């Protein structure tokens, strides 16, 4: 494979000796465009020259500003601010400036728009399909050199409590090492895990026990139960599924219905008869006029309403959503139970693995990268990963976090229940899957979301929705 060049923005050789003075007098604001910076070496050249040679012996002297884009809400940003305070006790000269960009897709769009302008952050929240979009423009850093560095690599404490690569949960770590460009696998790590989640079935345990209902484990059982609930409580919608795209993609994964592939050039496989039959069934069971009223979703509810909101207001009996949003399914009105997402085939169990990773953008100085790297090591150490999990419901990314004193200390009992249910080592984690990441994979997900909405709301026929989605994916790729 041809040598992959990443646009790494480094100081000139004359400036290497003054590495520690990176940002003290820098005016806040957008970084200069690539054309205004000095010619920089490629990733392989950095490896040849030795990253460690460019890192100061005394890291305490490292002075720079690290910018971090994410999609955190107010509560989670408060936890991040706690992390920054703790980090600055170890590295007081590294300034961390963070900003919420909106949702995950807003982060992707904003980073993609910032790439040609040369105004990307040092580090950003990402999903694999985001990174796959950045890779063809050489805009995201390969992280192997940082991971193996003798000065700042994994396993080098740096006063940050880092226990090394082997402490990461392998499934989460490996996600960052499976990218393709033009159908060809790219070697190396281009993202690293921050916190991970999956989906579970939240159900009104109080009502289930009062009515003698059994929690469904398969979709056939689910639809039969929905019919029973609808007959007993006509005013209630039995089931909500927060993410229309996740419902489609997960069911296709369970049924082995083609969706996408990262190999070759024909990436988009979803325009097929089995997928259309499934979406047609979902429309029949949906909540529109003439439908059976078995289930609803964000697309059907409109206005960005989450099904968890309808669940806690007792308009739904069940809601499938992210473990990262567990607290939104807790209420004093009834007891919330937690169960697995129903399966098409219990012998081929599949549930989506989600949650943000972090990537580092190439339009940055070596000092900013080292500063950002040290911050990443700190926020994912044993204690902080456990603390984040207890505050948010996301799974820790470190194995050691599961026995840390900060784990399962949430004041919301449901969060602790879900952390137990979806914990690494549980049978549930054996069902985790991720979709292939390639340029255009994020477009595929967005188009499936739009496809589902169009069919469920009756604005397009099934055939037209699939044809339009495929055309839009081909254009985006």
Protein Blocks (a to p, Z undefined) as FASTA:
>chain_A
ZZdddddddddfklmmmmmmmmlmpccdddddfklpccdddfklmmmnopmlmpcfblml
pgcddddddfbdfklmmmmmmmmmmmmmmmmmbccddddebjfklmmmmmmmmmmnopac
fbdcddfklmmmmmmnopaccfklmmmpcklmghilnlnopabjklpcfklmmmmmocce
ehiacedjfbdcfbdcdddddddfklmmmnopacdfbfklmmmmmmmmmmmmmmbcfbac
fblmlmmmmmmmmnopafbdcehjblblklcfklmmmmmmmmmmmmbehiaolaccfkln
gnoiafklmmmnopafbdcddfklmmmmgcfkbccdddddddfblklgccddedjddddd
fbbcfklmmmmmmmmmmmmmmklmmmmmmmnopacfbfklmmgfkgopafblklmmmmmm
mgghiaklmmgccddddehjlmmmmmmmmmmmmmmnopacfklmmmmmmmmmmmmZZ
